[in-house]
Amino acid sequence: MKNLNLRVYPREQQIRVSVPRRIPESSVIKFIQSKLSWIRTHLSNYREVPQKMPLLFESTEKHLFQGKEYELLVIEKNEAPKVFVSDEGTLILQVRSGSTKEKRSSVLKEWYRARLKEEIPLLIEKWEKPMGVQVKEFGVKLMKTRWGTCNIRDRRIWLNLELAKKRPELLEYVVVHEMVHLLERLHNKRFYAFMSKFLPEWKNLKDELNGRSSISDC
């Protein structure tokens, strides 16, 4: 770090300061004190987000895809189920008559999975040469606590199905993160140096992916 950097996280009600090694603690304290008014203003901006109602997979519901919110339109037909985005920007879920909520959910999840399996190989191909690594296999599955994992021995990466709902830039961040593990197993200085080399904005992308509202550096 060349300069003192201060970030505010209203959701967590926290601040984080990045400090160059040679700056004494007294200077850091003075820096924070000089920003107290600014810090309090941004911390007070957080409002608790109302809990979302459980999805029923019925028409007019809002569903996310690639970072955008779409209104769902359920169409019942005695044909094979399918999902697509209409020219009007509506997410169409076509299912058989009398399909259950669980079935509708399953159809939509498989559509999400298929879309990710179209995008992920392109990202892997994009980054293999610049990073000097090779991914032998990838998979998509629903994970509760991780956005991705990497099996270094088998050179296999797994991506969370929920990434289909996120902006493409966030999917790319997770792909790069897991591929960097093929260069460095641990989350250490060397790992983060690789991340900064390949994806300089990775910290902001990470914050966005994890739901943090970081304020611009002051």
JONOR-V500761 format. One record per pair of residues at least 4 apart in sequence whose ideal C-beta (glycine too) atoms are under 6 Angstrom apart, sorted by the first residue. I is the first residue (numbers start at 0). J is the second residue. D is the distance in whole Angstrom. If there is no record, write none. Layout:
i=(I,I)
j=(J,J)
d=(D,D)
This chain:
i=(0,0,3,4,4,5,5,5,6,6,7,7,7,7,8,8,9,9,9,9,10,10,12,14,18,18,22,34,41,55,56,56,56,58,58,60,61,62,62,62,63,63,64,65,66,66,69,70,71,71,72,72,73,74,75,76,77,80,80,81,82,82,82,83,84,85,85,94,94,98,98,111,111,112,112,114,115,115,115,119,122,122,123,126,126,126,127,130,132,132,134,134,135,136,137,138,139,139,140,141,142,146,146,147,147,147,148,149,149,149,150,151,156,158,162,165,169,169,172,172,175,175,179,179,182,183,183,186,194,194,195,200,206,206)
j=(17,19,30,17,216,16,34,217,15,213,14,38,41,214,13,211,42,44,45,212,45,212,42,38,22,27,26,38,214,100,100,103,104,72,73,71,68,69,71,90,68,164,69,167,165,166,90,89,90,92,89,91,92,93,96,93,95,94,106,93,92,107,110,91,90,89,91,98,103,102,103,160,163,139,160,163,119,139,163,137,171,174,134,130,175,178,133,178,178,181,154,156,154,155,156,157,158,160,157,160,159,159,173,158,173,177,157,156,177,180,155,184,177,162,170,169,204,208,201,204,197,198,193,194,193,189,190,190,198,201,199,204,211,213)
d=(5,5,5,4,5,5,6,5,5,5,5,6,4,4,5,5,6,5,3,5,6,6,6,6,6,6,5,5,5,6,5,4,6,5,5,5,5,6,5,6,6,4,6,6,6,3,4,6,5,6,5,5,5,5,4,6,6,5,4,5,5,6,4,5,6,5,5,4,6,4,6,6,4,5,6,6,6,5,5,6,5,4,5,5,6,6,6,6,6,4,6,6,4,4,5,5,5,6,6,4,5,5,5,5,5,5,5,5,4,4,4,6,4,6,5,4,6,5,6,4,6,5,5,6,6,5,4,5,6,5,6,6,4,5)
